[in-house]
Amino acid sequence: MHHGTGTTANPHTGRAGGKTGTAETGWVEDGVKVVQSWYAGYFETENNAYAIAIVGEDKNRTGVRAAPLFKELCEQLSLLG
């Protein structure tokens, strides 16, 4: 998570990895293609492992928006121990 959108998803503690994704729906609204996009990844602490998926329905560039949220979730999970 040292390149691209992953840089804003990198938590301060634990081990993490993730990937953005976009699915073309074939729909068009007001001349704009509608896509389903997400950021999915894993987060490991010393005692636990988590899988996290953040989905932005009918949104574009969700990975850019969701990566900081992924980081925040990881940091909150690390507080649980």
ZADO-1210 file (C-alpha; in nm, 4 decimals, padded with zeros to 6 digits):
<atoms>
<atom x="00.0000" y="00.0000" z="00.0000" code="MET" pos="1"/>
<atom x="00.2768" y="00.2329" z="-00.0932" code="HIS" pos="2"/>
<atom x="00.1503" y="00.3341" z="-00.4393" code="HIS" pos="3"/>
<atom x="-00.1677" y="00.4797" z="-00.5911" code="GLY" pos="4"/>
<atom x="-00.4847" y="00.5018" z="-00.3840" code="THR" pos="5"/>
<atom x="-00.3314" y="00.2585" z="-00.1378" code="GLY" pos="6"/>
<atom x="-00.1154" y="00.5311" z="00.0127" code="THR" pos="7"/>
<atom x="-00.4184" y="00.6896" z="00.1828" code="THR" pos="8"/>
<atom x="-00.5378" y="00.3505" z="00.3112" code="ALA" pos="9"/>
<atom x="-00.2195" y="00.2554" z="00.4948" code="ASN" pos="10"/>
<atom x="-00.2888" y="00.2360" z="00.8721" code="PRO" pos="11"/>
<atom x="-00.0262" y="00.3412" z="01.1253" code="HIS" pos="12"/>
<atom x="-00.0285" y="00.0000" z="01.2972" code="THR" pos="13"/>
<atom x="-00.0769" y="-00.3609" z="01.1893" code="GLY" pos="14"/>
<atom x="-00.0373" y="-00.5116" z="00.8438" code="ARG" pos="15"/>
<atom x="-00.2767" y="-00.4250" z="00.5653" code="ALA" pos="16"/>
<atom x="-00.3286" y="-00.4619" z="00.1941" code="GLY" pos="17"/>
<atom x="-00.6076" y="-00.3646" z="-00.0376" code="GLY" pos="18"/>
<atom x="-00.7295" y="-00.3011" z="-00.3887" code="LYS" pos="19"/>
<atom x="-00.9759" y="-00.0720" z="-00.5599" code="THR" pos="20"/>
<atom x="-01.2201" y="-00.2109" z="-00.8116" code="GLY" pos="21"/>
<atom x="-01.4797" y="-00.0837" z="-01.0562" code="THR" pos="22"/>
<atom x="-01.7563" y="-00.2699" z="-01.2353" code="ALA" pos="23"/>
<atom x="-01.9191" y="-00.1196" z="-01.5431" code="GLU" pos="24"/>
<atom x="-02.2964" y="-00.1569" z="-01.5197" code="THR" pos="25"/>
<atom x="-02.3867" y="-00.0667" z="-01.8756" code="GLY" pos="26"/>
<atom x="-02.6232" y="00.1986" z="-01.7393" code="TRP" pos="27"/>
<atom x="-02.6040" y="00.5632" z="-01.8379" code="VAL" pos="28"/>
<atom x="-02.7685" y="00.8468" z="-01.6438" code="GLU" pos="29"/>
<atom x="-02.7632" y="01.2008" z="-01.7793" code="ASP" pos="30"/>
<atom x="-02.4936" y="01.0982" z="-02.0266" code="GLY" pos="31"/>
<atom x="-02.2647" y="00.9615" z="-01.7516" code="VAL" pos="32"/>
<atom x="-02.1771" y="00.5927" z="-01.7212" code="LYS" pos="33"/>
<atom x="-02.2912" y="00.4446" z="-01.3890" code="VAL" pos="34"/>
<atom x="-02.0340" y="00.2221" z="-01.2177" code="VAL" pos="35"/>
<atom x="-02.0173" y="00.0202" z="-00.8981" code="GLN" pos="36"/>
<atom x="-01.6841" y="00.0665" z="-00.7259" code="SER" pos="37"/>
<atom x="-01.5218" y="-00.0530" z="-00.4057" code="TRP" pos="38"/>
<atom x="-01.2119" y="-00.0782" z="-00.1918" code="TYR" pos="39"/>
<atom x="-01.1482" y="-00.4193" z="-00.0390" code="ALA" pos="40"/>
<atom x="-00.8632" y="-00.5356" z="00.1768" code="GLY" pos="41"/>
<atom x="-00.7335" y="-00.7179" z="00.4796" code="TYR" pos="42"/>
<atom x="-00.5976" y="-00.5937" z="00.8094" code="PHE" pos="43"/>
<atom x="-00.3972" y="-00.7957" z="01.0593" code="GLU" pos="44"/>
<atom x="-00.3126" y="-00.7144" z="01.4184" code="THR" pos="45"/>
<atom x="-00.1053" y="-00.9297" z="01.6504" code="GLU" pos="46"/>
<atom x="-00.4177" y="-01.1223" z="01.7598" code="ASN" pos="47"/>
<atom x="-00.6785" y="-01.0783" z="01.4865" code="ASN" pos="48"/>
<atom x="-00.7306" y="-01.0632" z="01.1114" code="ALA" pos="49"/>
<atom x="-01.0083" y="-00.8773" z="00.9315" code="TYR" pos="50"/>
<atom x="-01.1481" y="-00.8570" z="00.5796" code="ALA" pos="51"/>
<atom x="-01.3021" y="-00.5205" z="00.4948" code="ILE" pos="52"/>
<atom x="-01.4988" y="-00.4132" z="00.1882" code="ALA" pos="53"/>
<atom x="-01.6287" y="-00.0628" z="00.1305" code="ILE" pos="54"/>
<atom x="-01.8778" y="-00.0367" z="-00.1543" code="VAL" pos="55"/>
<atom x="-01.9954" y="00.2842" z="-00.3196" code="GLY" pos="56"/>
<atom x="-02.3061" y="00.2006" z="-00.5169" code="GLU" pos="57"/>
<atom x="-02.3516" y="00.4026" z="-00.8371" code="ASP" pos="58"/>
<atom x="-02.0391" y="00.6059" z="-00.7661" code="LYS" pos="59"/>
<atom x="-01.7191" y="00.6722" z="-00.9555" code="ASN" pos="60"/>
<atom x="-01.3712" y="00.6870" z="-00.7999" code="ARG" pos="61"/>
<atom x="-01.4916" y="00.5279" z="-00.4763" code="THR" pos="62"/>
<atom x="-01.1429" y="00.3898" z="-00.4144" code="GLY" pos="63"/>
<atom x="-01.0112" y="00.7405" z="-00.3687" code="VAL" pos="64"/>
<atom x="-01.2888" y="00.8178" z="-00.1202" code="ARG" pos="65"/>
<atom x="-01.2958" y="00.4785" z="00.0496" code="ALA" pos="66"/>
<atom x="-00.9215" y="00.4345" z="00.1066" code="ALA" pos="67"/>
<atom x="-00.9078" y="00.6864" z="00.3959" code="PRO" pos="68"/>
<atom x="-01.2177" y="00.5207" z="00.5459" code="LEU" pos="69"/>
<atom x="-01.0414" y="00.1823" z="00.5245" code="PHE" pos="70"/>
<atom x="-00.7467" y="00.3341" z="00.7140" code="LYS" pos="71"/>
<atom x="-00.9752" y="00.4747" z="00.9829" code="GLU" pos="72"/>
<atom x="-01.1545" y="00.1404" z="01.0272" code="LEU" pos="73"/>
<atom x="-00.8210" y="-00.0395" z="01.0610" code="CYS" pos="74"/>
<atom x="-00.6976" y="00.2055" z="01.3207" code="GLU" pos="75"/>
<atom x="-01.0200" y="00.1699" z="01.5195" code="GLN" pos="76"/>
<atom x="-00.9991" y="-00.2116" z="01.4991" code="LEU" pos="77"/>
<atom x="-00.6413" y="-00.2012" z="01.6285" code="SER" pos="78"/>
<atom x="-00.7729" y="-00.0351" z="01.9457" code="LEU" pos="79"/>
<atom x="-00.9869" y="-00.3433" z="02.0171" code="LEU" pos="80"/>
<atom x="-00.6752" y="-00.5460" z="02.0812" code="GLY" pos="81"/>
</atoms>
